[in-house]
Amino acid sequence: MFHYTKHTHSTKKVEKTTFTKLEMKESDLEEMIRLNVELVTDDEESIQIIGKQVKNEKLGRSDLTAIDQQGNIILIEIKRDRSDIEGRKEAFEFQAIRYAASYATITTLEEAVNIIYGPYLAQYDQEAIKENLTANEAAMRALTDFLEKNESDWSFNEKQRIILVASDFDEQTLSAVAWLNQNGVDMSCFKLTPYIIDGQIYIDSTRILPVNDPKEFYVNLWTKSTTVKTPSGTTRTKRTLPKIDQLIEWGVVSPGDTIRAKNRQDTGKLTDSGNVVVQGQEISLQNWLKQLYGWSSVQTYMFAIDEKTGKTLSQLREDYMNKLVEEELAATQISNDEIETERPE
């Protein structure tokens, strides 16, 4: 990362630090992610944190537990620095797999509430317990509401997801996770890099796995060390879909447009930066929707509706991208026809 001074056109490298140097414990990272799960997720999905330090039968404790819009349980395991990963007797990814295996035994909402979400609300989020409900009753109501509004097909916890978080990863962990990805295990690695700028802590979050070609992270058995390479080529995934700034640039939506939250009357005015102004305050679409729905993360483009067209941002984006594809195909066909016409008989 570089700091740029506009009037002199000079740059100065901003050196990264470590969470250890910042005297941040693993529990501090855990709480940071619990309250800001968008650090390790994407605004294309809805996430609700439902557990913290959940103990299994063997007395192992998983860091954070969440559920996504499809009803899949997500395990989030956190380590501060690379040294914390390398100093473990058990591999980071295998510890996570062991915890995820115990979550695979949960097959109903009732089990998830009784084992994970109810105790979590009772200990960490008592404000969510309202109307004289018990913790389990409040958890069941919240979980049902979350799945209904996200139009889940109610195939609860048919698969489990794993998210590994650290400021750096060793090659063995990346190699193992890449191989697991290639063989159907839904496991992600997020690298959180801390910086200090003018006395303030900044966190850069980067998903380094999965990549387009997981084989680029395999450790070569015939060399002593392997440099992790940046994957080449682009495959459009959820994390590479055009975001709000691109939609504004395309003219799909415009600054000043009214954006309404799905199934609600709440609205905001879109700004040229892709945020919304609500009651005189500018806020990101994600944070606005999080406040309205009370979830840890919201599928921004599925839950933000353009009042002018009545379509979600996701629908508008898909329509425009399909139009681009059709135009490209038509142009290719015209070009081929011209070549065919010019070809001598």
RODO-2510 file (C-alpha; in nm, 4 decimals, decimal comma):
residues 345
     n   res          X          Y          Z
     1     m     0,0000     0,0000     0,0000
     2     f     0,1251     0,3486    -0,0880
     3     h     0,0278     0,6927     0,0387
     4     y    -0,0065     0,9419    -0,2471
     5     t     0,0427     1,3177    -0,2060
     6     k    -0,1486     1,4884    -0,4858
     7     h     0,0228     1,8273    -0,5075
     8     t     0,3746     1,6775    -0,5213
     9     h     0,2763     1,3555    -0,7031
    10     s     0,4939     1,1679    -0,4555
    11     t     0,4285     0,8307    -0,3006
    12     k     0,5406     0,6778     0,0244
    13     k     0,5085     0,3118     0,1053
    14     v     0,2873     0,2361     0,4041
    15     e     0,4407    -0,0563     0,5863
    16     k     0,2042    -0,3218     0,7111
    17     t     0,2136    -0,4259     1,0738
    18     t     0,0924    -0,7352     1,2587
    19     f    -0,1867    -0,7957     1,5034
    20     t     0,0745    -0,9150     1,7518
    21     k     0,2552    -0,5799     1,7320
    22     l    -0,0792    -0,4061     1,7752
    23     e    -0,1285    -0,6134     2,0924
    24     m    -0,4516    -0,7510     1,9504
    25     k    -0,5435    -1,0948     2,0771
    26     e    -0,7258    -1,3612     1,8807
    27     s    -1,0349    -1,2762     2,0859
    28     d    -1,0111    -0,9149     1,9611
    29     l    -1,0131    -1,0348     1,6000
    30     e    -1,3021    -1,2647     1,6785
    31     e    -1,5087    -0,9781     1,8175
    32     m    -1,4139    -0,7514     1,5258
    33     i    -1,5357    -1,0110     1,2754
    34     r    -1,8445    -1,0963     1,4807
    35     l    -1,9579    -0,7348     1,4592
    36     n    -1,8269    -0,6745     1,1043
    37     v    -1,8658    -1,0042     0,9212
    38     e    -1,8438    -0,8256     0,5850
    39     l    -1,4663    -0,8385     0,6384
    40     v    -1,4782    -1,2048     0,5386
    41     t    -1,7935    -1,2270     0,3293
    42     d    -1,9329    -1,0524     0,0246
    43     d    -2,2272    -0,8192    -0,0259
    44     e    -2,3729    -1,0784    -0,2632
    45     e    -2,4798    -1,2991     0,0284
    46     s    -2,6758    -1,2718     0,3511
    47     i    -2,5069    -1,3937     0,6674
    48     q    -2,6238    -1,4141     1,0270
    49     i    -2,3821    -1,4843     1,3119
    50     i    -2,5454    -1,7448     1,5372
    51     g    -2,2641    -1,8674     1,7607
    52     k    -1,9411    -1,7778     1,9368
    53     q    -1,7013    -2,0178     2,1082
    54     v    -1,9401    -2,3099     2,0595
    55     k    -1,8185    -2,6143     2,2517
    56     n    -1,8455    -2,9630     2,1006
    57     e    -1,8559    -3,2990     2,2795
    58     k    -1,4738    -3,3241     2,2800
    59     l    -1,4542    -2,9793     2,4463
    60     g    -1,3158    -2,8153     2,1328
    61     r    -1,4341    -2,4574     2,0773
    62     s    -1,5089    -2,3119     1,7355
    63     d    -1,4515    -1,9378     1,7045
    64     l    -1,7601    -1,8091     1,5217
    65     t    -2,0600    -1,9818     1,3696
    66     a    -2,2907    -1,8299     1,1091
    67     i    -2,5658    -1,9292     0,8689
    68     d    -2,6026    -1,8179     0,5066
    69     q    -2,9124    -1,7411     0,2990
    70     q    -2,9334    -2,1030     0,1811
    71     g    -2,9450    -2,2404     0,5346
    72     n    -2,5867    -2,3677     0,5370
    73     i    -2,3880    -2,3458     0,8590
    74     i    -2,0605    -2,1540     0,8268
    75     l    -1,7647    -2,2128     1,0552
    76     i    -1,5260    -1,9158     1,0905
    77     e    -1,1864    -2,0008     1,2404
    78     i    -0,9391    -1,7247     1,3210
    79     k    -0,5654    -1,7066     1,3832
    80     r    -0,3731    -1,3844     1,4389
    81     d    -0,0512    -1,4357     1,2495
    82     r     0,1344    -1,6969     1,0482
    83     s     0,3382    -1,7951     1,3548
    84     d     0,0143    -1,8908     1,5327
    85     i    -0,0679    -2,1279     1,2450
    86     e     0,2781    -2,2817     1,2180
    87     g     0,3111    -2,3262     1,5942
    88     r     0,0029    -2,5479     1,6225
    89     k     0,0309    -2,9234     1,6700
    90     e    -0,2812    -2,9726     1,4580
    91     a    -0,3035    -2,8122     1,1144
    92     f    -0,5286    -2,5048     1,0988
    93     e    -0,7482    -2,6464     0,8221
    94     f    -0,7848    -2,9885     0,9868
    95     q    -0,8990    -2,8312     1,3124
    96     a    -1,1674    -2,6450     1,1165
    97     i    -1,2726    -2,9615     0,9328
    98     r    -1,3103    -3,1419     1,2641
    99     y    -1,5387    -2,8688     1,3973
   100     a    -1,7369    -2,8572     1,0717
   101     a    -1,7892    -3,2330     1,0909
   102     s    -1,9625    -3,1898     1,4257
   103     y    -2,1901    -2,9247     1,2716
   104     a    -2,2878    -3,1703     0,9975
   105     t    -2,4861    -3,3625     1,2608
   106     i    -2,7245    -3,0659     1,2999
   107     t    -3,0140    -3,1291     1,0627
   108     t    -3,3027    -2,9145     1,1936
   109     l    -3,3643    -2,5534     1,2910
   110     e    -3,4587    -2,6697     1,6386
   111     e    -3,1188    -2,8319     1,6876
   112     a    -2,9377    -2,5224     1,5609
   113     v    -3,1373    -2,3058     1,7988
   114     n    -3,0975    -2,5309     2,1032
   115     i    -2,7274    -2,6032     2,0549
   116     i    -2,5957    -2,2793     1,9029
   117     y    -2,8201    -1,9778     1,8478
   118     g    -3,0264    -1,9745     2,1672
   119     p    -2,7220    -1,9851     2,3986
   120     y    -2,5523    -1,7223     2,1781
   121     l    -2,8398    -1,4745     2,2151
   122     a    -2,8551    -1,5370     2,5893
   123     q    -2,4849    -1,4614     2,6349
   124     y    -2,3902    -1,2123     2,3628
   125     d    -2,7005    -1,0452     2,2196
   126     q    -2,9691    -1,0092     2,4839
   127     e    -3,1067    -0,7001     2,3065
   128     a    -3,2417    -0,9388     2,0397
   129     i    -3,4599    -1,1112     2,3008
   130     k    -3,7856    -0,9140     2,3060
   131     e    -4,1557    -0,9466     2,3873
   132     n    -4,0972    -1,1701     2,6902
   133     l    -3,9578    -1,4467     2,4706
   134     t    -3,7025    -1,6979     2,5910
   135     a    -3,3622    -1,6948     2,4217
   136     n    -3,4538    -2,0061     2,2222
   137     e    -3,7901    -1,8621     2,1164
   138     a    -3,6251    -1,5381     2,0018
   139     a    -3,3580    -1,7365     1,8171
   140     m    -3,6170    -1,9512     1,6383
   141     r    -3,8157    -1,6451     1,5351
   142     a    -3,5046    -1,4634     1,4081
   143     l    -3,3711    -1,7654     1,2206
   144     t    -3,7072    -1,8391     1,0576
   145     d    -3,7437    -1,4744     0,9546
   146     f    -3,3905    -1,4730     0,8098
   147     l    -3,4514    -1,7827     0,5964
   148     e    -3,7979    -1,6723     0,4830
   149     k    -3,6857    -1,3255     0,3724
   150     n    -3,3891    -1,4746     0,1887
   151     e    -3,6293    -1,7151     0,0137
   152     s    -3,4376    -2,0195     0,1286
   153     d    -3,5651    -2,3495    -0,0051
   154     w    -3,5493    -2,4808     0,3532
   155     s    -3,2930    -2,7480     0,2707
   156     f    -3,1342    -2,6745     0,6069
   157     n    -2,7614    -2,7367     0,6554
   158     e    -2,7214    -2,9758     0,3633
   159     k    -2,3588    -2,8685     0,3434
   160     q    -2,1187    -2,6789     0,5640
   161     r    -1,8826    -2,3951     0,4765
   162     i    -1,5502    -2,3082     0,6363
   163     i    -1,3825    -1,9667     0,6431
   164     l    -1,0231    -1,9438     0,7671
   165     v    -0,8975    -1,5998     0,8688
   166     a    -0,5415    -1,4846     0,9436
   167     s    -0,3008    -1,2020     0,8663
   168     d    -0,0908    -1,4522     0,6713
   169     f    -0,0998    -1,8210     0,5753
   170     d     0,1739    -2,0790     0,5416
   171     e     0,2143    -2,2636     0,2122
   172     q     0,1039    -2,5987     0,3556
   173     t    -0,2318    -2,4552     0,4652
   174     l    -0,2909    -2,2897     0,1269
   175     s    -0,1945    -2,6075    -0,0570
   176     a    -0,4297    -2,8188     0,1555
   177     v    -0,7203    -2,5742     0,1191
   178     a    -0,6702    -2,5478    -0,2587
   179     w    -0,6817    -2,9265    -0,2862
   180     l    -0,9917    -2,9459    -0,0653
   181     n    -1,1610    -2,6818    -0,2840
   182     q    -1,0812    -2,8880    -0,5915
   183     n    -1,2444    -3,1877    -0,4261
   184     g    -1,5719    -3,0273    -0,3280
   185     v    -1,5017    -2,8849     0,0192
   186     d    -1,6312    -2,5278     0,0548
   187     m    -1,3397    -2,3632     0,2361
   188     s    -1,2179    -2,0040     0,1990
   189     c    -0,9053    -1,8235     0,3190
   190     f    -0,9193    -1,4523     0,4005
   191     k    -0,6072    -1,2506     0,4666
   192     l    -0,6506    -0,9499     0,6964
   193     t    -0,3576    -0,7094     0,6732
   194     p    -0,3355    -0,4312     0,9337
   195     y    -0,1805    -0,0910     0,8643
   196     i    -0,1277     0,2130     1,0852
   197     i    -0,1891     0,5444     0,9080
   198     d    -0,1797     0,8685     1,1081
   199     g    -0,2317     0,6741     1,4272
   200     q    -0,5414     0,4941     1,2947
   201     i    -0,5640     0,1201     1,2312
   202     y    -0,6755     0,0184     0,8816
   203     i    -0,7585    -0,3385     0,7811
   204     d    -0,7210    -0,4642     0,4245
   205     s    -0,9269    -0,7793     0,3642
   206     t    -0,8407    -1,0068     0,0707
   207     r    -0,9848    -1,3445    -0,0201
   208     i    -0,6927    -1,5536    -0,1420
   209     l    -0,8798    -1,8846    -0,1781
   210     p    -1,0750    -2,0133    -0,3642
   211     v    -0,9116    -1,8877    -0,6837
   212     n    -0,9920    -1,9527    -1,0467
   213     d    -0,7315    -2,2299    -1,0630
   214     p    -0,6668    -2,3884    -0,7200
   215     k    -0,3672    -2,5794    -0,8620
   216     e    -0,1707    -2,2540    -0,8522
   217     f    -0,1572    -2,2939    -0,4737
   218     y    -0,0473    -2,6590    -0,4674
   219     v     0,2929    -2,7046    -0,3086
   220     n     0,5323    -2,8616    -0,5581
   221     l     0,6535    -3,1900    -0,4083
   222     w     0,9847    -3,1645    -0,5919
   223     t     1,0951    -2,8237    -0,4651
   224     k     1,1819    -2,7070    -0,1179
   225     s     0,9694    -2,3959    -0,1454
   226     t     0,7012    -2,2628    -0,3742
   227     t     0,6128    -1,9023    -0,4396
   228     v     0,2383    -1,8400    -0,4322
   229     k     0,1466    -1,6892    -0,7674
   230     t    -0,1364    -1,4568    -0,8525
   231     p    -0,3937    -1,6479    -1,0593
   232     s    -0,4283    -1,5404    -1,4198
   233     g    -0,7473    -1,5350    -1,6220
   234     t    -1,0853    -1,4178    -1,5009
   235     t    -1,3962    -1,6183    -1,4352
   236     r    -1,6940    -1,4173    -1,3241
   237     t    -1,7937    -1,5256    -0,9756
   238     k    -2,0083    -1,3651    -0,7109
   239     r    -1,7114    -1,1680    -0,5838
   240     t    -1,6310    -1,0338    -0,9313
   241     l    -1,9815    -0,9340    -1,0365
   242     p    -2,0092    -0,5632    -1,1189
   243     k    -2,0787    -0,3557    -0,8089
   244     i    -2,2784    -0,0381    -0,7577
   245     d    -2,0060     0,1939    -0,8920
   246     q    -2,0062     0,0014    -1,2202
   247     l    -2,3875     0,0092    -1,2384
   248     i    -2,3734     0,3888    -1,2021
   249     e    -2,1042     0,4133    -1,4709
   250     w    -2,3173     0,2028    -1,7061
   251     g    -2,6200     0,4229    -1,6398
   252     v    -2,8205     0,1301    -1,5033
   253     v    -2,8911     0,3488    -1,1994
   254     s    -2,8080     0,7147    -1,1422
   255     p    -2,7233     0,9417    -0,8486
   256     g    -3,0478     1,0744    -0,7053
   257     d    -3,2426     0,7556    -0,7763
   258     t    -3,4586     0,6292    -0,4915
   259     i    -3,3548     0,2908    -0,3530
   260     r    -3,6048     0,0962    -0,1433
   261     a    -3,5366    -0,1957     0,0875
   262     k    -3,7102    -0,5149    -0,0260
   263     n    -4,0455    -0,5838     0,1440
   264     r    -4,0143    -0,2563     0,3371
   265     q    -4,1100     0,1079     0,2907
   266     d    -3,7662     0,2401     0,3897
   267     t    -3,5921     0,4373     0,1143
   268     g    -3,2697     0,6250     0,0501
   269     k    -3,1294     0,8464    -0,2252
   270     l    -2,8401     0,7027    -0,4237
   271     t    -2,5209     0,9116    -0,4279
   272     d    -2,2530     0,9248    -0,6976
   273     s    -2,0258     0,7230    -0,4670
   274     g    -2,2752     0,4352    -0,4516
   275     n    -2,3946     0,5063    -0,0996
   276     v    -2,7429     0,6193     0,0014
   277     v    -2,8559     0,9247     0,1932
   278     v    -3,1081     0,8337     0,4626
   279     q    -3,2529     1,1042     0,6873
   280     g    -2,9717     1,3382     0,5909
   281     q    -2,6939     1,0884     0,6655
   282     e    -2,4821     0,9149     0,4001
   283     i    -2,4339     0,5434     0,4593
   284     s    -2,3260     0,2445     0,2520
   285     l    -2,5991     0,0257     0,1043
   286     q    -2,4696    -0,2712     0,3041
   287     n    -2,4727    -0,0915     0,6405
   288     w    -2,8151     0,0602     0,5716
   289     l    -2,9651    -0,2803     0,4916
   290     k    -2,7911    -0,4411     0,7900
   291     q    -2,9545    -0,1881     1,0200
   292     l    -3,2978    -0,2467     0,8669
   293     y    -3,2943    -0,6270     0,8675
   294     g    -3,0798    -0,6823     1,1761
   295     w    -2,8533    -0,9388     1,0084
   296     s    -2,4765    -0,9621     1,0149
   297     s    -2,4589    -0,9217     0,6347
   298     v    -2,7225    -0,8709     0,3635
   299     q    -2,7354    -0,9657    -0,0059
   300     t    -2,7137    -0,6005    -0,1089
   301     y    -2,8173    -0,6414    -0,4714
   302     m    -3,1078    -0,8756    -0,3928
   303     f    -3,2511    -0,6529    -0,1177
   304     a    -3,2040    -0,3088    -0,2783
   305     i    -3,4825    -0,2136    -0,5201
   306     d    -3,4702     0,0693    -0,7742
   307     e    -3,7978     0,2511    -0,7108
   308     k    -3,8110     0,3788    -1,0702
   309     t    -3,8209     0,0316    -1,2301
   310     g    -3,9402    -0,1799    -0,9382
   311     k    -3,6505    -0,4184    -1,0008
   312     t    -3,3775    -0,5248    -0,7634
   313     l    -3,0241    -0,4099    -0,8389
   314     s    -2,9465    -0,7756    -0,9046
   315     q    -3,2179    -0,7950    -1,1727
   316     l    -3,1050    -0,4690    -1,3345
   317     r    -2,7457    -0,5884    -1,3376
   318     e    -2,8390    -0,9233    -1,4916
   319     d    -3,0534    -0,7539    -1,7584
   320     y    -2,7713    -0,5196    -1,8570
   321     m    -2,5075    -0,7940    -1,8627
   322     n    -2,7342    -1,0106    -2,0806
   323     k    -2,7764    -0,7122    -2,3133
   324     l    -2,3967    -0,6770    -2,3384
   325     v    -2,3632    -1,0456    -2,4232
   326     e    -2,6343    -1,0224    -2,6909
   327     e    -2,4677    -0,7154    -2,8445
   328     e    -2,1310    -0,8895    -2,8481
   329     l    -2,2789    -1,2001    -3,0105
   330     a    -2,4570    -0,9870    -3,2696
   331     a    -2,1353    -0,7976    -3,3484
   332     t    -1,9467    -1,1254    -3,3829
   333     q    -2,2131    -1,2618    -3,6175
   334     i    -2,1983    -0,9481    -3,8349
   335     s    -1,8191    -0,9724    -3,8489
   336     n    -1,8369    -1,3395    -3,9494
   337     d    -2,0966    -1,2623    -4,2166
   338     e    -1,8744    -0,9872    -4,3604
   339     i    -1,5768    -1,2224    -4,3759
   340     e    -1,7910    -1,4862    -4,5469
   341     t    -1,9152    -1,2303    -4,8005
   342     e    -1,5634    -1,1109    -4,8861
   343     r    -1,4279    -1,4649    -4,9285
   344     p    -1,3711    -1,5424    -5,3002
   345     e    -1,5824    -1,8180    -5,4488
***
